[in-house]
């Protein structure tokens, strides 16, 4: 063997020894040892209570005088531990202790005081395992180290060789080896018990597949609520900024020639900004409410424009009307409907846009949820025309029949234009709103005209909004 290979072999042996030492006496092993001893301490009240129950059947006043009776009391204590593990608080306490001492990632444990009986049964099983193993390890921790210390001191203390101590079977050489072996065996038992607990912890105190699915659904609901709020802000604030910019531009151009138009434009700017600030404050107030718009009622009512659009989640919002208020009367978000369409058209015309509106049919039968979404769709369509086409004629037609609401908006493309430019989210938001109500939308340029067409069913939307037929 070459010197190099010999040193490499020694290094490998040293590395394995260090690995075993870390496994038996490292920080993680020590923390798990503390966790097990804590379980043994918690077992003592149950053990003493079981001893009182077992004593009449043992024929002795003190069951601690007999190893057999001690084992019987230990066995009788474990069912009592399992019963106490059915209480929800036990799961919280065991999870906190396991996170701190067992070296298990926190993500593997749920830590919640679950009320389901499946979670309670799993908690009871872990409590029984923890306190049972803890009782065994605690007993060994109390008994083995003193005995090992006597054996290690055997060669050095002649008094230990007296017959009455019962150590005569050991010699000066075998006694220290036996003592060291006992300590190693104790460390190995503790490491094995701690590893067993850590292996079973995710299954007994961690979330079940159903819990993970529910958590994923809650996260998805929260993200959906945030997306709805973002879409609402985009529609309301984006339209207001586009309208105000055009109104201010038109007023500036005719400032000296047409003071009446300037006054009208300034009044429209004032009204638009006031209303938009109110809508913005309502949405931001919902976000500040608890930081999680997907929680509670916020799932269904992130904004007035979307409460009903999400189906069952928005039923309570629809019954509360278009004002977008919760049970306490607080504003939950903007909830404009087609009944307020005239103000939107006036503000758009004040921006200098030649707008012609052609309604048909009876708007009185439109469900509240459809009316809210239709208002936002019209608002976004006008915003797109303001941003991308400028002051060109816009034709808006809204047709209502028994089964369907149709929104059609047309405007000629600017000279040299081929369609909507930029990477905005307006058309995507319109598509999402229509899809939420099982409708459909189409947008595109053809023969020099930009056309937006949206069809929203009324019967199905009414069922989704109110939980029944119209």
C-alpha positions as CSV (number, residue, x, y, z in Angstrom):
1,X,0.0,0.0,0.0
2,X,1.4,3.4,-1.0
3,X,1.6,6.2,1.6
4,X,-1.0,8.1,-0.4
5,X,-3.5,5.3,-0.3
6,X,-2.9,4.7,3.4
7,X,-3.5,8.4,4.3
8,X,-6.7,8.3,2.1
9,X,-7.9,5.2,4.0
10,X,-7.3,6.9,7.3
11,X,-9.1,10.0,6.1
12,X,-12.1,7.9,5.1
13,X,-12.2,6.2,8.5
14,X,-11.9,9.5,10.3
15,X,-14.7,10.9,8.2
16,X,-17.0,7.9,9.1
17,X,-16.2,8.2,12.8
18,X,-17.0,11.9,12.7
19,X,-20.3,11.2,10.9
20,X,-21.3,8.6,13.5
21,X,-20.2,10.9,16.4
22,X,-22.4,13.7,14.8
23,X,-25.3,11.3,14.4
24,X,-25.1,10.1,18.1
25,X,-23.9,13.3,19.9
26,X,-24.5,16.2,17.4
27,X,-26.7,19.2,18.0
28,X,-29.7,17.6,16.3
29,X,-29.3,14.4,18.4
30,X,-29.1,16.4,21.6
31,X,-32.2,18.4,20.8
32,X,-34.1,15.3,20.0
33,X,-32.9,13.8,23.3
34,X,-34.3,16.9,25.1
35,X,-37.6,16.4,23.2
36,X,-37.8,12.8,24.3
37,X,-37.0,13.7,28.0
38,X,-39.7,16.3,27.8
39,X,-42.1,13.6,26.7
40,X,-41.0,11.5,29.7
41,X,-41.7,14.4,32.0
42,X,-45.1,14.9,30.5
43,X,-45.8,11.2,31.0
44,X,-45.3,11.3,34.7
45,X,-48.8,12.6,35.7
46,X,-50.4,9.9,33.5
47,X,-48.1,7.3,35.0
48,X,-48.9,8.2,38.6
49,X,-52.6,8.3,37.8
50,X,-52.4,4.9,36.2
51,X,-50.4,3.6,39.2
52,X,-53.3,4.6,41.4
53,X,-55.7,2.6,39.2
54,X,-53.4,-0.4,39.0
55,X,-52.5,-0.5,42.7
56,X,-55.7,-2.2,43.9
57,X,-55.1,-5.1,41.4
58,X,-51.5,-5.5,42.3
59,X,-52.0,-6.2,46.0
60,X,-49.4,-3.6,46.9
61,X,-49.7,0.0,48.1
62,X,-46.8,1.2,45.9
63,X,-46.5,-0.1,42.4
64,X,-43.1,1.5,42.1
65,X,-41.6,-1.3,44.2
66,X,-42.1,-3.9,41.4
67,X,-40.8,-3.7,37.8
68,X,-43.8,-5.7,36.6
69,X,-46.2,-3.3,38.2
70,X,-44.3,-0.3,36.8
71,X,-44.6,-1.8,33.3
72,X,-48.3,-2.3,33.9
73,X,-48.8,1.3,35.0
74,X,-46.8,2.5,32.0
75,X,-49.1,0.5,29.7
76,X,-52.2,1.8,31.4
77,X,-50.9,5.4,31.1
78,X,-50.7,5.4,27.3
79,X,-54.4,5.2,26.6
80,X,-54.9,8.2,28.9
81,X,-52.3,10.1,26.8
82,X,-54.1,9.2,23.6
83,X,-57.4,10.6,25.0
84,X,-55.7,13.9,26.0
85,X,-54.2,14.0,22.5
86,X,-57.7,14.4,21.0
87,X,-57.9,18.0,22.2
88,X,-57.0,20.5,19.5
89,X,-54.5,22.3,21.8
90,X,-52.4,19.2,21.9
91,X,-51.6,19.5,18.2
92,X,-50.5,23.1,18.6
93,X,-48.2,22.3,21.5
94,X,-46.7,19.2,20.0
95,X,-46.1,20.9,16.7
96,X,-44.3,23.8,18.4
97,X,-42.1,21.5,20.3
98,X,-41.3,19.3,17.3
99,X,-40.4,22.4,15.2
100,X,-38.0,23.6,17.8
101,X,-36.4,20.3,18.8
102,X,-36.8,17.6,16.2
103,X,-35.1,19.1,13.2
104,X,-38.1,18.7,10.9
105,X,-38.8,21.5,8.3
106,X,-41.6,23.8,9.4
107,X,-43.3,23.4,6.0
108,X,-43.8,19.7,6.8
109,X,-46.0,20.5,9.8
110,X,-49.3,22.4,9.7
111,X,-49.3,23.6,13.4
112,X,-53.0,24.5,13.3
113,X,-55.5,23.5,15.9
114,X,-57.5,21.4,13.4
115,X,-61.0,20.5,14.4
116,X,-61.3,17.5,12.2
117,X,-61.3,14.1,13.9
118,X,-58.8,12.7,11.4
119,X,-56.3,15.3,12.5
120,X,-57.2,14.7,16.2
121,X,-56.6,10.9,15.8
122,X,-53.2,11.5,14.2
123,X,-52.3,13.9,17.0
124,X,-53.3,11.3,19.6
125,X,-51.1,8.8,17.9
126,X,-48.1,11.1,17.9
127,X,-48.7,12.1,21.6
128,X,-48.8,8.4,22.5
129,X,-45.6,7.7,20.5
130,X,-43.8,10.8,21.9
131,X,-44.7,10.2,25.6
132,X,-44.2,6.5,25.3
133,X,-40.7,6.7,23.8
134,X,-40.0,9.6,26.1
135,X,-40.8,7.5,29.1
136,X,-38.5,4.8,28.0
137,X,-35.7,7.2,27.1
138,X,-36.1,9.1,30.4
139,X,-35.9,5.9,32.4
140,X,-32.8,4.9,30.6
141,X,-31.3,8.4,31.0
142,X,-31.8,8.2,34.7
143,X,-30.5,4.7,35.1
144,X,-27.7,4.1,32.5
145,X,-25.3,7.1,33.1
146,X,-24.9,6.4,36.9
147,X,-24.2,2.7,36.2
148,X,-21.8,3.6,33.4
149,X,-20.0,6.0,35.7
150,X,-19.5,3.3,38.3
151,X,-18.1,0.9,35.7
152,X,-15.7,3.6,34.3
153,X,-14.5,4.3,37.8
154,X,-14.2,0.6,38.7
155,X,-10.4,0.3,38.1
156,X,-9.7,3.5,40.1
157,X,-11.9,3.0,43.2
158,X,-11.1,-0.2,45.2
159,X,-14.3,0.2,47.2
160,X,-16.4,-0.6,44.1
161,X,-15.0,-4.1,44.1
162,X,-16.8,-5.0,47.3
163,X,-19.1,-8.0,47.1
164,X,-22.2,-6.0,48.3
165,X,-22.2,-3.7,45.2
166,X,-22.7,-6.7,42.9
167,X,-19.9,-5.6,40.4
168,X,-17.8,-8.7,41.0
169,X,-18.5,-10.0,37.5
170,X,-16.5,-7.1,36.0
171,X,-12.7,-7.0,35.9
172,X,-10.5,-3.9,35.9
173,X,-10.4,-4.0,32.0
174,X,-13.9,-5.1,31.2
175,X,-15.7,-2.7,33.5
176,X,-14.6,0.5,31.7
177,X,-15.4,-1.1,28.3
178,X,-18.9,-2.1,29.6
179,X,-19.5,1.4,30.9
180,X,-18.5,3.0,27.6
181,X,-20.6,0.5,25.7
182,X,-23.6,1.3,27.9
183,X,-23.3,5.0,27.1
184,X,-22.9,4.3,23.4
185,X,-26.0,2.0,23.5
186,X,-28.0,4.8,25.3
187,X,-26.9,7.3,22.7
188,X,-27.9,4.9,19.9
189,X,-31.3,4.2,21.4
190,X,-32.0,7.9,21.8
191,X,-30.8,8.6,18.2
192,X,-33.0,5.8,16.8
193,X,-36.0,7.0,18.8
194,X,-35.5,10.6,17.7
195,X,-35.1,9.5,14.1
196,X,-38.3,7.4,14.3
197,X,-40.2,10.4,15.6
198,X,-38.8,12.7,13.0
199,X,-39.8,10.2,10.3
200,X,-43.4,9.9,11.5
201,X,-43.9,13.6,12.3
202,X,-44.9,14.8,8.8
203,X,-47.5,11.9,8.6
204,X,-48.9,12.5,12.0
205,X,-48.6,16.3,12.5
206,X,-48.3,17.4,8.9
207,X,-51.0,18.4,6.5
208,X,-52.9,15.6,4.7
209,X,-53.4,15.7,0.9
210,X,-56.8,17.2,1.6
211,X,-55.3,19.9,3.7
212,X,-52.7,20.7,1.0
213,X,-55.5,20.9,-1.6
214,X,-57.6,23.2,0.6
215,X,-54.5,25.4,1.2
216,X,-53.8,25.5,-2.5
217,X,-57.5,26.5,-3.2
218,X,-57.3,29.2,-0.6
219,X,-54.1,30.6,-2.2
220,X,-55.8,30.4,-5.7
221,X,-58.8,32.2,-4.3
222,X,-56.6,34.9,-2.9
223,X,-54.7,35.3,-6.2
224,X,-58.0,35.5,-8.1
225,X,-59.3,38.2,-5.7
226,X,-56.1,40.2,-6.2
227,X,-56.5,39.8,-10.0
228,X,-60.0,41.0,-9.8
229,X,-58.9,44.0,-7.8
230,X,-56.1,44.7,-10.3
231,X,-58.6,44.5,-13.2
232,X,-61.0,46.8,-11.4
233,X,-58.3,49.4,-10.8
234,X,-57.1,49.1,-14.4
235,X,-60.6,49.7,-15.7
236,X,-61.7,52.6,-13.5
237,X,-58.4,54.5,-13.1
238,X,-57.2,53.8,-16.6
239,X,-60.4,55.1,-18.1
240,X,-60.3,58.2,-15.8
241,X,-56.8,59.1,-16.7
242,X,-57.5,58.7,-20.5
243,X,-60.6,60.8,-20.3
244,X,-59.0,63.5,-18.1
245,X,-56.0,63.7,-20.4
246,X,-58.1,64.2,-23.5
247,X,-60.4,66.7,-21.7
248,X,-57.5,68.8,-20.6
249,X,-56.0,68.6,-24.1
250,X,-59.2,69.7,-25.7
251,X,-59.7,72.5,-23.2
252,X,-56.2,73.8,-23.7
253,X,-56.7,74.0,-27.5
254,X,-59.8,76.1,-27.3
255,X,-59.0,78.1,-24.1
256,X,-59.2,81.5,-25.9
257,X,-61.9,80.7,-28.4
258,X,-64.6,78.7,-26.4
259,X,-64.7,79.5,-22.7
260,X,-68.0,77.6,-22.3
261,X,-66.4,74.4,-23.6
262,X,-63.4,74.9,-21.3
263,X,-65.7,75.3,-18.3
264,X,-67.6,72.1,-19.3
265,X,-64.3,70.2,-19.7
266,X,-63.0,71.4,-16.3
267,X,-66.3,70.4,-14.7
268,X,-66.0,67.0,-16.3
269,X,-62.4,66.6,-15.1
270,X,-63.5,67.5,-11.6
271,X,-66.3,65.0,-11.6
272,X,-64.2,62.2,-13.1
273,X,-61.4,62.6,-10.7
274,X,-63.7,62.8,-7.7
275,X,-65.5,59.6,-8.6
276,X,-62.3,57.8,-9.5
277,X,-60.7,58.8,-6.2
278,X,-63.7,57.3,-4.4
279,X,-63.4,54.1,-6.4
280,X,-59.7,53.9,-5.7
281,X,-60.2,54.5,-2.0
282,X,-62.8,51.8,-1.8
283,X,-60.5,49.2,-3.5
284,X,-57.5,50.2,-1.5
285,X,-59.5,50.1,1.6
286,X,-60.4,46.5,0.9
287,X,-56.8,45.7,0.4
288,X,-55.8,47.3,3.7
289,X,-58.6,45.6,5.5
290,X,-56.5,42.5,6.3
291,X,-53.9,42.2,3.6
292,X,-55.6,39.1,2.1
293,X,-58.4,39.9,-0.2
294,X,-59.0,36.2,-0.8
295,X,-60.1,35.6,2.8
296,X,-63.7,35.5,4.0
297,X,-66.2,37.5,2.1
298,X,-63.5,39.2,0.2
299,X,-63.3,36.1,-2.0
300,X,-66.7,36.8,-3.4
301,X,-66.7,40.5,-3.2
302,X,-63.3,41.9,-3.9
303,X,-65.0,44.7,-5.9
304,X,-68.5,45.5,-6.7
305,X,-67.8,44.8,-10.4
306,X,-66.8,41.3,-9.7
307,X,-68.8,40.0,-6.8
308,X,-71.3,38.3,-8.9
309,X,-69.0,37.5,-11.8
310,X,-67.4,34.7,-9.9
311,X,-70.5,32.7,-9.4
312,X,-71.3,31.3,-6.0
313,X,-68.6,33.3,-4.3
314,X,-70.4,36.5,-5.1
315,X,-74.0,35.6,-4.1
316,X,-74.0,37.7,-1.0
317,X,-72.7,40.7,-2.9
318,X,-75.5,40.5,-5.4
319,X,-78.2,40.4,-2.8
320,X,-76.7,43.5,-1.2
321,X,-77.3,45.5,-4.3
322,X,-75.1,47.5,-6.6
323,X,-73.7,49.7,-3.9
324,X,-71.1,47.1,-3.0
325,X,-71.6,47.1,0.8
326,X,-71.1,44.4,3.4
327,X,-73.3,43.5,6.3
328,X,-72.1,46.5,8.3
329,X,-72.8,48.9,5.5
330,X,-69.1,49.6,4.7
331,X,-68.2,50.1,1.1
332,X,-66.6,47.0,-0.3
333,X,-65.8,48.3,-3.7
334,X,-67.1,50.2,-6.7
335,X,-70.3,48.7,-8.1
336,X,-71.5,50.9,-11.0
337,X,-74.1,49.4,-13.3
338,X,-75.6,50.3,-16.7
339,X,-78.1,52.6,-14.8
340,X,-75.1,55.0,-14.4
341,X,-74.0,54.7,-18.1
342,X,-75.2,58.2,-18.9
343,X,-72.6,59.8,-16.7
344,X,-69.9,57.8,-18.4
345,X,-71.1,58.8,-21.8
346,X,-71.2,62.5,-20.8
347,X,-67.7,62.4,-19.5
348,X,-66.4,60.7,-22.7
349,X,-68.1,63.3,-24.9
350,X,-66.6,66.1,-22.7
351,X,-63.2,64.7,-23.8
352,X,-64.0,65.7,-27.3
353,X,-65.0,62.2,-28.6
354,X,-68.0,62.2,-31.0
355,X,-70.0,59.4,-29.3
356,X,-73.3,58.0,-30.6
357,X,-75.2,55.7,-28.3
358,X,-77.9,53.4,-29.7
359,X,-79.8,51.3,-27.1
360,X,-82.4,48.7,-27.8
361,X,-84.5,46.4,-25.7
362,X,-85.6,46.7,-22.1
363,X,-82.7,47.1,-19.7
364,X,-84.9,46.5,-16.7
365,X,-84.6,42.8,-16.9
366,X,-80.7,42.7,-16.8
367,X,-79.5,40.9,-13.6
368,X,-77.4,43.1,-11.3
369,X,-74.2,41.1,-11.9
370,X,-74.5,41.4,-15.7
371,X,-75.2,45.1,-15.4
372,X,-72.1,45.7,-13.3
373,X,-69.8,43.7,-15.7
374,X,-71.4,45.3,-18.8
375,X,-70.7,48.8,-17.3
376,X,-67.0,47.9,-16.9
377,X,-66.8,46.4,-20.4
378,X,-68.2,49.6,-21.9
379,X,-65.9,51.7,-19.8
380,X,-62.8,49.7,-20.9
381,X,-64.0,49.8,-24.5
382,X,-64.3,53.6,-24.4
383,X,-60.9,53.8,-22.6
384,X,-59.3,51.9,-25.5
385,X,-60.9,54.2,-28.0
386,X,-59.6,57.3,-26.1
387,X,-56.1,55.9,-25.7
388,X,-55.6,54.4,-29.1
389,X,-57.9,56.2,-31.5
390,X,-58.1,59.7,-30.1
391,X,-61.0,62.0,-31.0
392,X,-62.6,59.8,-33.6
393,X,-66.3,59.0,-33.9
394,X,-67.4,56.1,-31.7
395,X,-70.6,54.1,-32.1
396,X,-71.9,52.2,-29.0
397,X,-74.8,49.8,-29.4
398,X,-76.3,47.9,-26.4
399,X,-79.1,45.4,-27.3
400,X,-81.1,43.5,-24.8
401,X,-83.4,40.6,-25.5
402,X,-84.8,37.8,-23.4
403,X,-81.7,35.7,-23.4
404,X,-78.7,37.9,-24.2
405,X,-77.1,41.3,-23.7
406,X,-75.0,42.4,-26.7
407,X,-72.5,45.2,-26.5
408,X,-71.0,46.4,-29.8
409,X,-68.5,49.3,-30.1
410,X,-67.0,50.6,-33.4
411,X,-64.7,53.4,-34.3
412,X,-62.7,54.1,-37.5
413,X,-59.0,53.4,-37.2
414,X,-56.7,56.5,-37.2
415,X,-55.0,57.1,-40.5
416,X,-52.3,54.6,-41.0
417,X,-53.5,52.5,-38.0
418,X,-53.8,48.8,-38.1
419,X,-55.3,48.1,-34.7
420,X,-54.8,48.6,-31.0
421,X,-51.2,49.3,-30.1
422,X,-49.3,48.7,-26.9
423,X,-49.3,45.9,-24.4
424,X,-52.2,46.9,-22.1
425,X,-54.5,44.5,-20.3
426,X,-57.8,46.0,-21.3
427,X,-58.9,43.5,-23.9
428,X,-57.8,40.7,-21.7
429,X,-59.8,42.1,-18.9
430,X,-62.9,42.3,-21.1
431,X,-62.4,38.7,-22.2
432,X,-62.1,37.6,-18.5
433,X,-65.2,39.4,-17.5
434,X,-67.2,37.9,-20.4
435,X,-65.9,34.4,-19.5
436,X,-66.9,34.8,-15.9
437,X,-70.5,35.2,-17.0
438,X,-70.2,32.4,-19.6
439,X,-70.2,35.0,-22.4
440,X,-67.8,35.6,-25.2
441,X,-66.0,38.6,-26.7
442,X,-64.4,39.4,-30.0
443,X,-62.2,42.4,-30.9
444,X,-60.2,43.3,-34.0
445,X,-59.8,45.6,-37.0
446,X,-61.6,45.0,-40.3
447,X,-62.0,47.3,-43.3
448,X,-60.6,50.3,-41.5
449,X,-62.9,49.9,-38.5
450,X,-62.0,48.7,-35.0
451,X,-64.9,46.6,-33.6
452,X,-65.5,45.2,-30.1
453,X,-68.4,42.8,-29.7
454,X,-69.4,41.2,-26.4
455,X,-72.3,38.8,-25.8
456,X,-73.4,38.0,-22.2
457,X,-76.1,35.5,-21.5
458,X,-78.9,36.7,-19.1
459,X,-80.5,33.4,-18.0
460,X,-77.4,31.6,-16.8
461,X,-76.0,34.8,-15.3
462,X,-79.2,35.3,-13.4
463,X,-78.9,31.7,-12.0
464,X,-75.3,32.4,-11.0
465,X,-76.1,35.7,-9.5
466,X,-79.2,34.8,-7.5
467,X,-79.1,31.1,-7.0
468,X,-82.1,30.5,-9.1
469,X,-84.1,31.5,-12.2
470,X,-84.9,35.0,-13.1
